[in-house]
């Protein structure tokens, strides 16, 4: 299972994206893209490429990146639920 996008707490903010690490560190990515889970590295690579080389909006980038990750990682399935802030 993989997720791509912004993590949130009680007060989501769509102006910034952060990742909370397992050790409690709050990480802000350089390009605003985060991905977690077994297929996270695949999804992140796909999302970065799509963001740099296409005119797709954030929702479509997330969907396409997850689809690519699902094609590569046996633990990531193609059934998506996308929630937007």
SESEPA-423881 format. One record per atom (N, C-alpha, C): x, y, z; residue in one letter; residue number from 1. Coordinates in Angstrom, 2 decimals, m for minus. Layout:
N
+---------+---------+---------+---------+-----+
|      px |      py |      pz | residuo | num |
+---------+---------+---------+---------+-----+
|       X |       Y |       Z |       A | NUM |
...
+---------+---------+---------+---------+-----+
REM end
This chain:
85
+---------+---------+---------+---------+-----+
|      px |      py |      pz | residuo | num |
+---------+---------+---------+---------+-----+
|    0.84 |   m1.17 |    0.00 |       X |   1 |
|    0.00 |    0.00 |    0.00 |       X |   1 |
|    0.89 |    1.23 |    0.00 |       X |   1 |
|    0.54 |    2.19 |   m0.80 |       X |   2 |
|    1.30 |    3.43 |   m0.92 |       X |   2 |
|    0.36 |    4.61 |   m0.89 |       X |   2 |
|    0.89 |    5.73 |   m0.47 |       X |   3 |
|    0.13 |    6.97 |   m0.51 |       X |   3 |
|    1.04 |    8.05 |   m1.04 |       X |   3 |
|    0.46 |    8.95 |   m1.76 |       X |   4 |
|    1.22 |   10.08 |   m2.26 |       X |   4 |
|    0.41 |   11.34 |   m2.00 |       X |   4 |
|    1.09 |   12.43 |   m1.66 |       X |   5 |
|    0.40 |   13.69 |   m1.41 |       X |   5 |
|    0.81 |   14.27 |   m0.10 |       X |   5 |
|   m0.07 |   15.01 |    0.48 |       X |   6 |
|    0.23 |   15.72 |    1.72 |       X |   6 |
|   m0.29 |   14.94 |    2.92 |       X |   6 |
|    0.49 |   14.94 |    3.96 |       X |   7 |
|    0.01 |   14.39 |    5.22 |       X |   7 |
|   m0.62 |   15.53 |    6.00 |       X |   7 |
|   m1.47 |   15.21 |    6.94 |       X |   8 |
|   m2.12 |   16.28 |    7.69 |       X |   8 |
|   m2.34 |   15.88 |    9.13 |       X |   8 |
|   m2.58 |   16.87 |    9.96 |       X |   9 |
|   m2.96 |   16.63 |   11.34 |       X |   9 |
|   m4.34 |   17.24 |   11.55 |       X |   9 |
|   m4.60 |   17.85 |   12.69 |       X |  10 |
|   m5.92 |   18.42 |   12.95 |       X |  10 |
|   m6.25 |   19.61 |   12.06 |       X |  10 |
|   m5.22 |   20.28 |   11.54 |       X |  11 |
|   m5.45 |   21.48 |   10.75 |       X |  11 |
|   m4.72 |   21.38 |    9.43 |       X |  11 |
|   m5.30 |   20.73 |    8.44 |       X |  12 |
|   m4.62 |   20.63 |    7.14 |       X |  12 |
|   m4.42 |   21.99 |    6.51 |       X |  12 |
|   m3.34 |   22.13 |    5.78 |       X |  13 |
|   m3.00 |   23.39 |    5.13 |       X |  13 |
|   m2.49 |   23.06 |    3.73 |       X |  13 |
|   m3.21 |   23.47 |    2.69 |       X |  14 |
|   m2.81 |   23.10 |    1.35 |       X |  14 |
|   m1.69 |   23.97 |    0.80 |       X |  14 |
|   m1.17 |   24.89 |    1.59 |       X |  15 |
|   m0.04 |   25.71 |    1.15 |       X |  15 |
|    1.29 |   25.02 |    1.39 |       X |  15 |
|    1.32 |   23.99 |    2.22 |       X |  16 |
|    2.58 |   23.32 |    2.54 |       X |  16 |
|    2.34 |   21.82 |    2.69 |       X |  16 |
|    3.38 |   21.04 |    2.41 |       X |  17 |
|    3.31 |   19.59 |    2.54 |       X |  17 |
|    4.42 |   19.15 |    3.48 |       X |  17 |
|    4.07 |   18.32 |    4.44 |       X |  18 |
|    5.05 |   17.82 |    5.40 |       X |  18 |
|    4.89 |   16.31 |    5.55 |       X |  18 |
|    5.97 |   15.67 |    5.96 |       X |  19 |
|    5.96 |   14.25 |    6.24 |       X |  19 |
|    6.45 |   14.08 |    7.67 |       X |  19 |
|    5.72 |   13.35 |    8.47 |       X |  20 |
|    6.12 |   13.06 |    9.84 |       X |  20 |
|    6.83 |   11.72 |    9.84 |       X |  20 |
|    8.12 |   11.70 |   10.18 |       X |  21 |
|    8.91 |   10.46 |   10.15 |       X |  21 |
|    8.57 |    9.58 |   11.34 |       X |  21 |
|    9.02 |    8.35 |   11.30 |       X |  22 |
|    8.79 |    7.41 |   12.39 |       X |  22 |
|    9.47 |    7.82 |   13.68 |       X |  22 |
|   10.48 |    8.69 |   13.59 |       X |  23 |
|   11.18 |    9.15 |   14.79 |       X |  23 |
|   10.66 |   10.51 |   15.27 |       X |  23 |
|    9.60 |   11.00 |   14.62 |       X |  24 |
|    8.99 |   12.25 |   15.05 |       X |  24 |
|    9.51 |   13.49 |   14.36 |       X |  24 |
|   10.41 |   13.33 |   13.39 |       X |  25 |
|   10.92 |   14.48 |   12.66 |       X |  25 |
|    9.88 |   14.97 |   11.67 |       X |  25 |
|    9.72 |   16.27 |   11.56 |       X |  26 |
|    8.82 |   16.87 |   10.59 |       X |  26 |
|    9.66 |   17.27 |    9.39 |       X |  26 |
|    9.36 |   16.68 |    8.23 |       X |  27 |
|   10.18 |   16.88 |    7.04 |       X |  27 |
|    9.37 |   17.61 |    5.98 |       X |  27 |
|    9.95 |   18.69 |    5.45 |       X |  28 |
|    9.33 |   19.41 |    4.34 |       X |  28 |
|   10.12 |   19.09 |    3.07 |       X |  28 |
|    9.50 |   18.44 |    2.10 |       X |  29 |
|   10.23 |   18.09 |    0.88 |       X |  29 |
|   10.57 |   19.32 |    0.05 |       X |  29 |
|   11.66 |   19.25 |   m0.70 |       X |  30 |
|   12.09 |   20.38 |   m1.53 |       X |  30 |
|   11.08 |   20.71 |   m2.62 |       X |  30 |
|   10.43 |   19.70 |   m3.17 |       X |  31 |
|    9.53 |   19.92 |   m4.30 |       X |  31 |
|    8.05 |   19.81 |   m3.94 |       X |  31 |
|    7.73 |   19.64 |   m2.66 |       X |  32 |
|    6.34 |   19.57 |   m2.24 |       X |  32 |
|    5.66 |   18.24 |   m2.48 |       X |  32 |
|    6.43 |   17.22 |   m2.86 |       X |  33 |
|    5.87 |   15.90 |   m3.15 |       X |  33 |
|    6.36 |   14.92 |   m2.10 |       X |  33 |
|    5.43 |   14.19 |   m1.49 |       X |  34 |
|    5.78 |   13.14 |   m0.53 |       X |  34 |
|    5.06 |   11.86 |   m0.92 |       X |  34 |
|    5.65 |   10.74 |   m0.56 |       X |  35 |
|    5.03 |    9.44 |   m0.81 |       X |  35 |
|    5.47 |    8.50 |    0.30 |       X |  35 |
|    4.57 |    7.65 |    0.76 |       X |  36 |
|    4.88 |    6.69 |    1.81 |       X |  36 |
|    4.37 |    5.32 |    1.42 |       X |  36 |
|    4.88 |    4.32 |    2.07 |       X |  37 |
|    4.43 |    2.95 |    1.83 |       X |  37 |
|    5.41 |    2.17 |    0.98 |       X |  37 |
|    5.07 |    0.91 |    0.76 |       X |  38 |
|    5.97 |    0.02 |    0.03 |       X |  38 |
|    6.22 |    0.49 |   m1.40 |       X |  38 |
|    5.24 |    1.09 |   m2.03 |       X |  39 |
|    5.41 |    1.61 |   m3.38 |       X |  39 |
|    5.74 |    3.09 |   m3.42 |       X |  39 |
|    6.00 |    3.67 |   m2.26 |       X |  40 |
|    6.28 |    5.10 |   m2.16 |       X |  40 |
|    7.40 |    5.60 |   m3.06 |       X |  40 |
|    8.55 |    4.93 |   m3.08 |       X |  41 |
|    9.62 |    5.41 |   m3.96 |       X |  41 |
|    9.24 |    5.40 |   m5.44 |       X |  41 |
|    8.48 |    4.40 |   m5.87 |       X |  42 |
|    8.03 |    4.35 |   m7.26 |       X |  42 |
|    7.05 |    5.49 |   m7.54 |       X |  42 |
|    6.09 |    5.68 |   m6.63 |       X |  43 |
|    5.10 |    6.73 |   m6.79 |       X |  43 |
|    5.75 |    8.11 |   m6.77 |       X |  43 |
|    6.73 |    8.30 |   m5.89 |       X |  44 |
|    7.39 |    9.60 |   m5.81 |       X |  44 |
|    8.18 |    9.89 |   m7.08 |       X |  44 |
|    8.88 |    8.91 |   m7.60 |       X |  45 |
|    9.63 |    9.11 |   m8.84 |       X |  45 |
|    8.69 |    9.47 |   m9.98 |       X |  45 |
|    7.58 |    8.76 |  m10.08 |       X |  46 |
|    6.62 |    9.03 |  m11.14 |       X |  46 |
|    6.00 |   10.42 |  m10.97 |       X |  46 |
|    5.64 |   10.78 |   m9.74 |       X |  47 |
|    5.03 |   12.08 |   m9.48 |       X |  47 |
|    6.00 |   13.22 |   m9.80 |       X |  47 |
|    7.26 |   13.05 |   m9.44 |       X |  48 |
|    8.25 |   14.09 |   m9.75 |       X |  48 |
|    8.41 |   14.27 |  m11.25 |       X |  48 |
|    8.48 |   13.16 |  m11.97 |       X |  49 |
|    8.62 |   13.26 |  m13.43 |       X |  49 |
|    7.39 |   13.92 |  m14.04 |       X |  49 |
|    6.21 |   13.51 |  m13.61 |       X |  50 |
|    4.98 |   14.10 |  m14.15 |       X |  50 |
|    4.87 |   15.59 |  m13.82 |       X |  50 |
|    5.25 |   15.96 |  m12.60 |       X |  51 |
|    5.17 |   17.36 |  m12.20 |       X |  51 |
|    6.13 |   18.23 |  m13.02 |       X |  51 |
|    7.29 |   17.68 |  m13.33 |       X |  52 |
|    8.29 |   18.45 |  m14.07 |       X |  52 |
|    8.02 |   18.51 |  m15.57 |       X |  52 |
|    7.37 |   17.48 |  m16.11 |       X |  53 |
|    7.29 |   17.36 |  m17.56 |       X |  53 |
|    5.87 |   17.27 |  m18.11 |       X |  53 |
|    4.91 |   17.75 |  m17.37 |       X |  54 |
|    3.54 |   17.74 |  m17.86 |       X |  54 |
|    2.79 |   18.94 |  m17.30 |       X |  54 |
|    1.60 |   19.15 |  m17.81 |       X |  55 |
|    0.73 |   20.22 |  m17.33 |       X |  55 |
|   m0.43 |   19.67 |  m16.51 |       X |  55 |
|   m0.29 |   18.44 |  m16.00 |       X |  56 |
|   m1.35 |   17.81 |  m15.21 |       X |  56 |
|   m1.53 |   18.51 |  m13.88 |       X |  56 |
|   m2.76 |   18.52 |  m13.36 |       X |  57 |
|   m3.00 |   19.09 |  m12.04 |       X |  57 |
|   m2.58 |   18.07 |  m10.97 |       X |  57 |
|   m2.57 |   18.50 |   m9.73 |       X |  58 |
|   m2.07 |   17.67 |   m8.62 |       X |  58 |
|   m2.85 |   16.37 |   m8.49 |       X |  58 |
|   m4.16 |   16.42 |   m8.63 |       X |  59 |
|   m4.98 |   15.21 |   m8.51 |       X |  59 |
|   m4.61 |   14.19 |   m9.58 |       X |  59 |
|   m4.46 |   14.64 |  m10.82 |       X |  60 |
|   m4.13 |   13.73 |  m11.92 |       X |  60 |
|   m2.71 |   13.18 |  m11.78 |       X |  60 |
|   m1.79 |   14.02 |  m11.30 |       X |  61 |
|   m0.42 |   13.55 |  m11.06 |       X |  61 |
|   m0.44 |   12.44 |  m10.01 |       X |  61 |
|   m1.19 |   12.65 |   m8.92 |       X |  62 |
|   m1.27 |   11.63 |   m7.87 |       X |  62 |
|   m1.85 |   10.33 |   m8.41 |       X |  62 |
|   m2.92 |   10.43 |   m9.18 |       X |  63 |
|   m3.57 |    9.23 |   m9.73 |       X |  63 |
|   m2.63 |    8.49 |  m10.68 |       X |  63 |
|   m1.98 |    9.21 |  m11.57 |       X |  64 |
|   m1.07 |    8.57 |  m12.53 |       X |  64 |
|    0.15 |    7.97 |  m11.83 |       X |  64 |
|    0.68 |    8.68 |  m10.84 |       X |  65 |
|    1.84 |    8.18 |  m10.10 |       X |  65 |
|    1.50 |    6.90 |   m9.35 |       X |  65 |
|    0.31 |    6.86 |   m8.75 |       X |  66 |
|   m0.10 |    5.65 |   m8.04 |       X |  66 |
|   m0.34 |    4.49 |   m9.00 |       X |  66 |
|   m0.86 |    4.80 |  m10.18 |       X |  67 |
|   m1.06 |    3.76 |  m11.18 |       X |  67 |
|    0.27 |    3.17 |  m11.63 |       X |  67 |
|    1.25 |    4.02 |  m11.83 |       X |  68 |
|    2.59 |    3.55 |  m12.20 |       X |  68 |
|    3.19 |    2.72 |  m11.08 |       X |  68 |
|    3.06 |    3.19 |   m9.84 |       X |  69 |
|    3.58 |    2.44 |   m8.69 |       X |  69 |
|    2.93 |    1.07 |   m8.59 |       X |  69 |
|    1.62 |    1.02 |   m8.85 |       X |  70 |
|    0.89 |   m0.26 |   m8.78 |       X |  70 |
|    1.37 |   m1.23 |   m9.85 |       X |  70 |
|    1.79 |   m0.71 |  m11.00 |       X |  71 |
|    2.32 |   m1.56 |  m12.06 |       X |  71 |
|    3.68 |   m2.16 |  m11.69 |       X |  71 |
|    4.43 |   m1.46 |  m10.85 |       X |  72 |
|    5.78 |   m1.88 |  m10.51 |       X |  72 |
|    5.84 |   m2.68 |   m9.21 |       X |  72 |
|    5.14 |   m2.22 |   m8.18 |       X |  73 |
|    5.23 |   m2.81 |   m6.84 |       X |  73 |
|    4.09 |   m3.81 |   m6.60 |       X |  73 |
|    4.44 |   m5.03 |   m6.25 |       X |  74 |
|    3.42 |   m6.05 |   m6.04 |       X |  74 |
|    2.57 |   m5.79 |   m4.80 |       X |  74 |
|    3.02 |   m4.91 |   m3.90 |       X |  75 |
|    2.27 |   m4.61 |   m2.68 |       X |  75 |
|    1.36 |   m3.39 |   m2.83 |       X |  75 |
|    1.38 |   m2.75 |   m4.00 |       X |  76 |
|    0.55 |   m1.58 |   m4.25 |       X |  76 |
|   m0.53 |   m1.97 |   m5.25 |       X |  76 |
|   m1.79 |   m1.80 |   m4.87 |       X |  77 |
|   m2.86 |   m2.17 |   m5.78 |       X |  77 |
|   m3.39 |   m0.95 |   m6.53 |       X |  77 |
|   m4.04 |   m1.17 |   m7.66 |       X |  78 |
|   m4.51 |   m0.04 |   m8.48 |       X |  78 |
|   m5.84 |    0.56 |   m8.04 |       X |  78 |
|   m6.43 |    0.06 |   m6.98 |       X |  79 |
|   m7.71 |    0.60 |   m6.50 |       X |  79 |
|   m7.45 |    1.85 |   m5.66 |       X |  79 |
|   m7.85 |    3.01 |   m6.17 |       X |  80 |
|   m7.50 |    4.27 |   m5.53 |       X |  80 |
|   m8.71 |    4.96 |   m4.92 |       X |  80 |
|   m8.47 |    5.61 |   m3.81 |       X |  81 |
|   m9.40 |    6.57 |   m3.22 |       X |  81 |
|   m8.61 |    7.84 |   m3.04 |       X |  81 |
|   m8.99 |    8.87 |   m3.74 |       X |  82 |
|   m8.24 |   10.14 |   m3.66 |       X |  82 |
|   m9.09 |   11.15 |   m2.91 |       X |  82 |
|   m8.52 |   11.72 |   m1.87 |       X |  83 |
|   m9.20 |   12.75 |   m1.09 |       X |  83 |
|   m8.43 |   14.05 |   m1.24 |       X |  83 |
|   m9.12 |   15.12 |   m1.52 |       X |  84 |
|   m8.49 |   16.40 |   m1.72 |       X |  84 |
|   m8.84 |   17.35 |   m0.59 |       X |  84 |
|   m7.88 |   18.19 |   m0.22 |       X |  85 |
|   m8.11 |   19.22 |    0.78 |       X |  85 |
|   m8.75 |   20.41 |    0.12 |       X |  85 |
+---------+---------+---------+---------+-----+
REM end
